[in-house]
Amino acid sequence: MVCPLKILHLEDDPLDAELVRSTLAEEGTACEIVRVETRDSFIAAIAQGQFDIIFVDYFLPGFSGLAALDIVKERCPNIPLIFISGKMGEELAIEVLKAGATDYVLKDRISRLVPSVRRALSEAEEWSERKKVVEELKESREQLRNLAAHLQSVREKERMSIVHEIYDELGQVLTAVKMDLRWLTNKYGDHEGIQGRMMPTMDLVDRTIRSVKRICTELRPAILDHFGLGEAVAWHAEEFQKRTGIECAVTICPDGLSLDRDLSTALFRIFQEALTNVLRHARATKVEVMLIDRDASVTLRITDNGIGMAEKQPSKADSFGLLGIRECVLIWNGEAEITGDQNSGTTIMIVIPKE
């Protein structure tokens, strides 16, 4: 059994309303029509019932069809609306369509009503399906970003755990070995062959301790936890300059910048990724970094004087570094703008709200 269409008809003339009803009946369209005449009854009907389609007369005493359309757009925008009017010139017809009406039918051409209804319902169904897909896609993206945020949090905790284990276990063992070697050197240093074998071993232990410190710093720089983001950015920029020869100029405002720990970690990882991209792709000789803490947001700006990039490069599927930066920023409801022309350098501008 086919469910009848539920129709809300705003019409003050009973004869015109009967014309609409009989036209639908003659075409075999089963329907239930609720007719109202005033603004208040129109609003009350919308609030009470779930209608499939709405018919509106354009000319009404004390209430216009466009005012009715505004009410529909505000309260039930998914329901198609068709104007049914005795007189409607071309300019007026264009006006109502631009305003959001689905269609219009003149009363002296009422035979167009049923095809118009079918088309309107079909379009409404398609729009509803598209909206459903968009909502599912939005929900899926939100879930993926929540997963990414969770994985990032887990990754940082694992890094901290590894750093602590290395310091607590390997660091202590190496320190103890170094102390024992020093004791043996002092005790038996004059013994034949001891001095010659101990010194290379001491050097090996020292290099291993330095490697352990470097690995721990790369996993999770202690300066980030102890002194905050500003000091960590300045330190990392200095190390990057020493390692690569690329000049890094850093501006931090205010000097005593203090942020939430998780946000500081996210911004520091973005900064690391940006410098990695500079090293791999930019062929730059200088990088300028600005980190500014405002009342409502934090801004991180990284600009290089390298070869720039093609117009579509930031959104390419294989630009994983830039995509990773964008996704990390989106997790924090921030904005990432990546710009740069070929041979004119690249700028990465990150703005993240603090609340």
Buried (B, 14 or more C-beta within 10 A) or exposed (E): EEEEBBBBBBBBBEEBBEBBBEBBEEEEBEBEBBBBBBBEEBBEBBEEEEBBBBBBBBEBEEBBBBEBBEBBBEEBEEBBBBBBBEEBEEEBBEBBEEBEBBBBBBBEEBEBBBEBBEBBBEEBEEEEEEEEEEEEEEEEEEEEBEEBBEEBEEEBEEBBEBBEEBBEEBBEEBEEBBEEBBEBBEEEEEEEEBEEEBEEBBEEBEEBBEEBBEEBBEBBBEBBBEBBBBBBBBBBBEBBBEEBEBBBEBEBEEEEBEBEEEBBBBBBBBBBBBBEBBBEBBEBEBBBBBBBBEEEBBBBBBBBBBBBBEEEBBEEEEBEBBBBBBBBBBBBEBBBEBBBEEEEBBBBBBBBEEE
